[in-house]
Amino acid sequence: MSAPAVRIAEGEGAFVAFDKGVLEVVSPAPFAPGAPLALEVDGRALQAKSLGSKRQEDDRFRVRMRMINLRREDRLYLESLAD
């Protein structure tokens, strides 16, 4: 299964990893720690809080976020993407 696009705010990112409630994506914009995020992964509306962003060599940002109010079926879906 190929990794789906992730829509954060008004930008388009890419799924990197999901482990223990923490989602990592590559995004064109950084997000400050604690910033609330509304995102969409493969048509699923999700909420998260940013844990921080790190600039990569390609000038995009690797963003880590803690998921909030994550439903079981959404968690299972994200875990299946990580495999």
C-alpha positions, 0 to 999 in steps of 0.5 A: 500500500502506498502512503497517502497524501496528508493535508495539513492546514492549507498544505499538502504533505506526505505520511512518514510514520505512525507509532504509539499515537504519534504521527510523522509527516513531511510538510511544506510548512513548520508548526510550533510545538503545541499548535493544534492541527486539523489534518486529513489523511485519505479522506479521514478528518483528524486532530492533533497537536504539534510536537515540533518540526525539523527542517530537512535538506529539501527545505520541507519539514518533518513534523511530529504530532500527537493525535487527539480524539483518535477513533479506533478505526482511524488508529488501526488505519494509521497503524496499517500504513506504518507496516 
